[in-house]
Amino acid sequence: MGNDGGSIPTRRELVKNASRAPTVSELKATALESLSHAWTHCALNGDSLDLESVVSDWRGRLYNYEAILNGLMPTDEPAEVTPASLGITSLRDVQKLKFSKSGDKWACPISMKEMGPSTKAVYLVPCGHVFAAVAINEIQENTCPECSEAFERENVISILPVMEKENKRLEKRIEDLRAKGLTHSLKKDKSEKKKKKRKGEEMNGNGVAKDQLGTSGEAKASKELDTRISGINNPMAASLTAKVLAEQDEMNKRRKVAAGGASRKAEVARS
């Protein structure tokens, strides 16, 4: 080495160059590249986004509707990333977006700004129409400029927000909605209803819910059923036995009613 007019970099120079902090322009370029990818690829499976059937979660991330739908269906094939791992447990956790087209480009119907990484975009819940943020900030009415559906200002959702302040606002919004039993799309959270129903079930001493003690709801029938399963210590076995006995009681009751009806018909015929 040498004799070529050049110099060999020392270890100190190599380490210094390697640890150099990226410049502002380099950081912006990296951020723009990441944002461009998020605008054009589904956040669930990485496929190309179809803006005609795109949905978004409370964080403003973009997904293909079909990807979310398929991901929510039961399957035997394990997946690295699932909707549940991203906080999406039902279609109520996403909002269907409605982009407007100007010629061959997706654009804000008010400002005509092209939708993409260079434009800060928002959408409205519950209608899902998409606009440039500057356009929504300028209008005074709390009705969608496209469909006239009313909306609250807290339900203006930034698409792929990059500011920490905006991310925290969206996080507080979803926390408030969940406290009210609502989802991102402002629809009732069915999972919360199921939890409350299970929590509200009163259990007897054998671990059997009252709704499993028979369909008549009569106190006498419930008491008799309790007596018949009182010697079963296993809660699961007691529950199963209670269900079987309740079905048998109901069948016997129907047979008695049918027999009584036949007897009355016979008496009428003899008279």
SULVENMO-V247607 format. One record per backbone hydrogen bond with DSSP energy under -0.5 kcal/mol. CO is the residue of the C=O (numbers start at 0). NH is the residue of the N-H. E is the energy in kcal/mol with one decimal. If there is no record, write none. Layout:
co:CO nh:NH e:E
co:CO nh:NH e:E
This chain:
co:6 nh:8 e:-0.5
co:9 nh:13 e:-2.0
co:10 nh:14 e:-2.5
co:11 nh:15 e:-2.0
co:12 nh:16 e:-2.1
co:13 nh:17 e:-2.2
co:14 nh:18 e:-1.9
co:16 nh:19 e:-1.0
co:22 nh:26 e:-2.3
co:23 nh:27 e:-2.4
co:24 nh:28 e:-2.0
co:25 nh:29 e:-2.2
co:26 nh:30 e:-2.5
co:27 nh:31 e:-2.5
co:28 nh:32 e:-2.1
co:29 nh:33 e:-2.3
co:30 nh:34 e:-2.5
co:31 nh:35 e:-2.6
co:32 nh:36 e:-1.9
co:33 nh:37 e:-1.9
co:34 nh:38 e:-1.7
co:35 nh:39 e:-0.8
co:36 nh:39 e:-0.6
co:36 nh:40 e:-1.4
co:39 nh:48 e:-2.3
co:41 nh:45 e:-1.7
co:46 nh:41 e:-3.6
co:48 nh:50 e:-0.7
co:49 nh:52 e:-2.2
co:50 nh:53 e:-0.5
co:50 nh:98 e:-0.5
co:52 nh:64 e:-2.7
co:53 nh:96 e:-2.4
co:54 nh:62 e:-2.5
co:55 nh:94 e:-2.7
co:56 nh:59 e:-1.8
co:58 nh:160 e:-0.6
co:59 nh:159 e:-1.6
co:60 nh:56 e:-1.1
co:61 nh:42 e:-2.5
co:62 nh:54 e:-2.8
co:63 nh:67 e:-1.8
co:64 nh:68 e:-2.6
co:65 nh:69 e:-2.8
co:66 nh:70 e:-2.1
co:67 nh:71 e:-1.6
co:68 nh:72 e:-0.7
co:69 nh:72 e:-0.7
co:75 nh:77 e:-0.6
co:81 nh:85 e:-0.8
co:82 nh:85 e:-1.0
co:82 nh:87 e:-3.1
co:83 nh:86 e:-1.6
co:86 nh:88 e:-0.7
co:89 nh:92 e:-1.8
co:90 nh:93 e:-1.2
co:91 nh:184 e:-1.7
co:94 nh:55 e:-1.8
co:96 nh:98 e:-0.5
co:97 nh:129 e:-1.8
co:99 nh:106 e:-2.1
co:100 nh:102 e:-0.5
co:101 nh:103 e:-0.5
co:101 nh:104 e:-1.6
co:104 nh:101 e:-3.7
co:104 nh:106 e:-0.6
co:105 nh:114 e:-3.1
co:107 nh:111 e:-1.7
co:112 nh:107 e:-2.7
co:115 nh:118 e:-1.7
co:118 nh:120 e:-0.7
co:119 nh:132 e:-3.1
co:120 nh:158 e:-2.8
co:121 nh:130 e:-2.8
co:122 nh:156 e:-2.9
co:123 nh:127 e:-2.9
co:127 nh:97 e:-2.8
co:128 nh:123 e:-1.8
co:130 nh:121 e:-2.8
co:131 nh:134 e:-0.9
co:131 nh:135 e:-1.5
co:132 nh:136 e:-2.3
co:133 nh:137 e:-1.0
co:134 nh:138 e:-1.2
co:141 nh:150 e:-2.3
co:143 nh:147 e:-2.2
co:148 nh:143 e:-2.6
co:151 nh:154 e:-1.9
co:152 nh:155 e:-1.4
co:154 nh:124 e:-1.7
co:154 nh:156 e:-0.8
co:155 nh:157 e:-0.5
co:156 nh:122 e:-2.2
co:157 nh:159 e:-0.6
co:157 nh:160 e:-0.5
co:162 nh:166 e:-2.0
co:163 nh:167 e:-2.2
co:164 nh:168 e:-1.7
co:165 nh:169 e:-2.3
co:166 nh:170 e:-1.9
co:167 nh:171 e:-2.3
co:168 nh:172 e:-2.1
co:169 nh:173 e:-2.1
co:170 nh:174 e:-1.7
co:171 nh:175 e:-2.3
co:172 nh:176 e:-2.2
co:173 nh:177 e:-2.4
co:174 nh:178 e:-1.7
co:175 nh:179 e:-0.9
co:176 nh:179 e:-0.7
co:176 nh:181 e:-2.9
co:177 nh:180 e:-1.3
co:180 nh:188 e:-2.6
co:182 nh:185 e:-2.1
co:186 nh:182 e:-2.3
co:187 nh:189 e:-0.9
co:188 nh:191 e:-0.6
co:188 nh:192 e:-1.2
co:189 nh:193 e:-1.9
co:190 nh:194 e:-2.0
co:191 nh:195 e:-2.3
co:192 nh:196 e:-2.2
co:193 nh:197 e:-2.5
co:194 nh:198 e:-2.4
co:195 nh:199 e:-2.1
co:196 nh:200 e:-0.6
co:197 nh:200 e:-0.7
co:201 nh:209 e:-1.8
co:203 nh:206 e:-2.1
co:207 nh:203 e:-2.2
co:208 nh:211 e:-1.8
co:209 nh:212 e:-1.6
co:217 nh:221 e:-2.0
co:218 nh:222 e:-2.2
co:219 nh:223 e:-2.3
co:220 nh:224 e:-2.1
co:221 nh:225 e:-2.2
co:222 nh:226 e:-1.9
co:223 nh:227 e:-1.8
co:224 nh:228 e:-1.2
co:226 nh:229 e:-0.8
co:228 nh:231 e:-1.7
co:230 nh:232 e:-0.7
co:232 nh:234 e:-0.6
co:233 nh:237 e:-2.7
co:234 nh:238 e:-2.4
co:235 nh:239 e:-2.3
co:236 nh:240 e:-2.6
co:237 nh:241 e:-2.5
co:238 nh:242 e:-1.8
co:239 nh:243 e:-2.2
co:240 nh:244 e:-2.8
co:241 nh:245 e:-2.3
co:242 nh:246 e:-2.0
co:243 nh:247 e:-2.3
co:244 nh:248 e:-2.7
co:245 nh:249 e:-2.1
co:246 nh:250 e:-2.2
co:247 nh:251 e:-2.7
co:248 nh:252 e:-2.2
co:249 nh:253 e:-2.1
co:250 nh:254 e:-2.3
co:251 nh:255 e:-2.2
co:252 nh:256 e:-2.1
co:253 nh:257 e:-2.5
co:254 nh:258 e:-2.8
co:255 nh:259 e:-2.5
co:256 nh:260 e:-2.0
co:257 nh:261 e:-2.1
co:258 nh:262 e:-2.2
co:259 nh:263 e:-2.1
co:260 nh:264 e:-2.0
co:261 nh:265 e:-2.0
co:262 nh:266 e:-2.1
co:263 nh:267 e:-2.2
co:264 nh:268 e:-2.1
co:265 nh:269 e:-2.1
co:266 nh:270 e:-1.9
